[in-house]
Amino acid sequence: MTYIPHGKYSSYTNHKCRCARCRDANTAYHLDARARRATIVPNRVHGSRNGYVNYNCRCTPCTQSAAEYNNSRKKDA
């Protein structure tokens, strides 16, 4: 049996551990990554789903783009 260090992002991704500590580590990693992306790319292109999802941009063009994407996914299902 392999020892899994709980409470680490790598345990969530590599060992597929879904305990509360590993899920919390995964969440923290992705929240931090989103915050880093927002500071690295200050001049992102508006009007894209990418801006809405990854950079938390809620301007009208980004919101409309995300809504159009979601509506197209509903039609395909």
C-alpha positions as CSV (number, residue, x, y, z in Angstrom):
1,M,0.0,0.0,0.0
2,T,1.3,3.4,-0.9
3,Y,1.5,6.3,1.5
4,I,-0.6,9.3,0.3
5,P,0.3,12.7,1.9
6,H,-3.1,14.2,2.4
7,G,-3.9,17.9,2.1
8,K,-1.7,18.4,-1.0
9,Y,-2.7,19.3,-4.5
10,S,-0.5,16.5,-5.8
11,S,-2.4,13.9,-3.8
12,Y,-5.6,15.1,-5.4
13,T,-4.3,14.9,-8.9
14,N,-1.7,12.1,-8.8
15,H,-3.3,9.7,-6.3
16,K,-7.0,10.6,-7.0
17,C,-7.6,11.2,-3.3
18,R,-10.9,12.9,-2.7
19,C,-10.8,13.4,1.1
20,A,-11.8,16.8,2.4
21,R,-8.2,17.9,3.0
22,C,-7.1,17.0,-0.6
23,R,-10.2,18.6,-2.1
24,D,-9.5,21.8,-0.1
25,A,-5.9,21.8,-1.4
26,N,-7.2,21.4,-5.0
27,T,-9.6,24.3,-4.5
28,A,-7.0,26.5,-3.0
29,Y,-4.6,25.7,-5.8
30,H,-7.1,26.7,-8.5
31,L,-8.2,29.8,-6.7
32,D,-4.6,30.9,-6.4
33,A,-4.0,30.1,-10.1
34,R,-7.0,32.2,-11.1
35,A,-5.7,35.1,-9.1
36,R,-2.3,34.8,-10.6
37,R,-3.7,34.7,-14.2
38,A,-5.7,37.9,-13.4
39,T,-2.5,39.8,-12.5
40,I,-0.3,38.4,-15.3
41,V,-2.6,39.3,-18.2
42,P,-3.9,42.8,-17.4
43,N,-4.8,43.6,-21.1
44,R,-7.0,40.6,-21.9
45,V,-9.4,40.6,-24.9
46,H,-12.9,41.2,-23.8
47,G,-15.9,39.5,-25.3
48,S,-14.7,35.9,-24.8
49,R,-15.8,33.0,-22.6
50,N,-12.2,32.7,-21.5
51,G,-12.3,36.2,-20.0
52,Y,-15.6,35.4,-18.2
53,V,-14.5,32.0,-16.9
54,N,-10.7,32.3,-16.2
55,Y,-10.4,36.0,-15.4
56,N,-13.8,36.6,-13.7
57,C,-14.5,39.4,-16.1
58,R,-18.2,40.4,-15.9
59,C,-18.3,43.1,-18.6
60,T,-21.2,42.9,-21.0
61,P,-19.3,41.4,-24.0
62,C,-17.7,38.6,-21.8
63,T,-21.1,37.9,-20.1
64,Q,-22.9,37.6,-23.5
65,S,-20.1,35.4,-24.9
66,A,-20.4,33.0,-22.0
67,A,-24.2,33.0,-22.3
68,E,-24.0,32.2,-26.0
69,Y,-21.6,29.4,-25.3
70,N,-23.9,27.9,-22.6
71,N,-26.9,28.2,-24.9
72,S,-25.1,26.4,-27.7
73,R,-24.2,23.6,-25.4
74,K,-27.8,23.2,-24.4
75,K,-28.8,22.9,-28.0
76,D,-26.2,20.2,-28.7
77,A,-27.4,18.0,-25.8
